[in-house]
């Protein structure tokens, strides 16, 4: 019987890539009185289930998903969690 593992992918812009959304959030936080906030970066999280019992194999599969669809490897980095 095949089990189910939970995968979570955190996608974020690479350092040096302009984060327009992060700048907008930072500016609004300053407007609201949080002047000590800086270098805001906005990313996204993608969660899903994947069939299988082997976390290492599932992580490899999710990494391939990231390279082909879930992240743009030219401008984005990502971190994969499988449990």
N, C-alpha and C positions, 0 to 999 in steps of 0.2 A: 504494500500500500504506500502510495506516495504522500508525503506530508506537504505542508504549506509553510513557507517562510515569509516573513514580513520584510520588505525592502523599503529603505528610505534614501532618497537621493537629495543632497543639498547642492544646488547649482548657484554659482556666484561669478561675477565678472572678475577677470584676472587683474592683478595690480597694474596700474598704468592705463587701464581702459576707463574712459570717462563714464561715470555712473550718474546720469542725469536725474534719475529717480532718487538716488541717494542724496544728491545735492538739494533737491526740492524738499525732501523730508528734513534734512539738516536745517535748511532755512526756516521751515515752519516750526521746528523745535525751538530755534532761537527766538522766533516771533512769540512763542508761547512762554518764553522765559527760561528755557534751558540753554543758557549761553555756553556752558561747559562741554557741550556735545560737539564732537568733530569727527571728520573722516567717516561719515555714514555711508555704508554700502548696503544696497538692497539686493536680495537674492530670492530664490524660490525653493520650496521643498516639494518633492513628489513622493508620495507613498503608495505602495501597491503590494499585493501578495504575489508570490511566485511559487509554482509547484516544485517540490523537491525536498530532500532531507539533508543535503550537503551544503552548508553555508559557504564554503570556499567556492564550490562550483557555481552556486547561485550568485555570489559576488562577482565572479568572472563574467557571468552572463549579463548581469546588470551593468557592469563596466562597458561591455560591448553595446548595450542599449544606449548608454550615455554617449559613446563615441559616434553612434549612427543617428540618434534622434533626440535624446533628452537634453543634451548640451551642445553648444557650438564650441568645439575645442580650439578654435582660433582665438576667441575672445573670452571664453568661460572656462572656469575650472569646476570641479565637482568632488563631492565626498560621498561615498556609498556606505550605508550601514545595512547589514542583514542579520536578522535575529530569528 
